[in-house]
Amino acid sequence: MNALMTRWGMRVLTATRAAESREIAAREHPVLVLADYRLDESDPDGLELLRELCGPDLTVAAGALITADHSATLSKRAREAGSRCCASR
């Protein structure tokens, strides 16, 4: 994902932990946040982290959740959190 987005001319910043994501977001003010749903056990899940980094109504930044979890429960949580689109294959 990093290589692809870099080829598209985007400046990509990556983090491996929620705390690192928060630090980067506070310093860099991203316009887009991509988060994996399954994070480290001690971190919030990706949906919670997106809400924190992007604002409750995605007013701070746009966000997208990346996951292999196709459960109805997660889809419902995402919709309730304000997601406008859910795609799976």
C-alpha positions as CSV (number, residue, x, y, z in Angstrom):
1,M,0.0,0.0,0.0
2,N,2.8,2.4,0.9
3,A,4.6,1.8,-2.5
4,L,1.4,2.2,-4.5
5,M,0.3,5.4,-2.8
6,T,3.8,6.8,-3.1
7,R,3.8,6.1,-6.8
8,W,0.5,8.1,-6.9
9,G,2.4,11.0,-5.6
10,M,1.2,10.8,-2.0
11,R,3.4,11.4,1.0
12,V,2.9,8.3,3.1
13,L,3.5,8.0,6.9
14,T,3.2,4.7,8.6
15,A,2.8,3.5,12.2
16,T,2.8,0.1,13.7
17,R,1.0,1.0,17.0
18,A,-1.9,3.3,18.0
19,A,0.4,5.5,20.1
20,E,2.6,6.1,17.2
21,S,-0.4,6.9,15.0
22,R,-1.6,9.5,17.5
23,E,1.8,11.1,17.5
24,I,2.1,11.3,13.7
25,A,-1.5,12.6,13.4
26,A,-0.9,15.3,16.0
27,R,2.3,16.4,14.3
28,E,1.4,16.0,10.6
29,H,-2.4,16.6,10.4
30,P,-3.1,14.0,7.7
31,V,-6.0,14.4,5.2
32,L,-6.5,10.6,5.0
33,V,-6.0,7.8,7.5
34,L,-6.0,4.1,6.6
35,A,-6.3,1.7,9.5
36,D,-6.2,-2.0,9.8
37,Y,-9.1,-3.4,11.9
38,R,-7.0,-5.8,13.9
39,L,-4.3,-3.9,15.8
40,D,-2.1,-5.0,18.7
41,E,-4.0,-6.5,21.6
42,S,-3.2,-3.6,23.8
43,D,-4.4,-1.1,21.2
44,P,-8.0,-0.1,20.3
45,D,-9.3,-1.7,17.2
46,G,-8.9,0.1,13.9
47,L,-12.5,1.4,13.9
48,E,-12.0,3.0,17.3
49,L,-8.6,4.4,16.2
50,L,-10.1,5.9,13.1
51,R,-12.8,7.6,15.1
52,E,-10.2,9.1,17.4
53,L,-7.8,10.3,14.6
54,C,-10.4,11.4,12.1
55,G,-13.0,12.9,14.4
56,P,-16.5,11.5,15.1
57,D,-17.9,12.8,11.8
58,L,-14.7,12.5,9.8
59,T,-14.3,16.2,10.1
60,V,-10.5,16.1,10.9
61,A,-9.5,13.7,8.2
62,A,-11.0,11.1,5.9
63,G,-10.6,7.6,7.0
64,A,-10.8,4.1,5.7
65,L,-10.9,0.8,7.6
66,I,-9.0,-2.1,6.0
67,T,-9.9,-5.5,7.1
68,A,-10.4,-9.1,6.1
69,D,-13.2,-9.4,8.7
70,H,-16.5,-9.7,6.7
71,S,-18.7,-10.2,9.7
72,A,-22.1,-8.5,9.9
73,T,-21.2,-7.3,13.4
74,L,-18.3,-5.3,12.1
75,S,-20.2,-3.9,9.2
76,K,-23.0,-2.8,11.6
77,R,-20.4,-1.1,13.9
78,A,-18.8,0.6,10.9
79,R,-22.2,1.9,9.7
80,E,-23.1,3.1,13.2
81,A,-19.8,4.9,13.4
82,G,-20.7,6.9,10.3
83,S,-19.1,4.8,7.5
84,R,-20.8,5.6,4.2
85,C,-19.5,2.6,2.3
86,C,-18.7,-1.0,3.0
87,A,-17.0,-3.1,0.4
88,S,-16.0,-6.7,0.6
89,R,-15.1,-9.5,-1.8
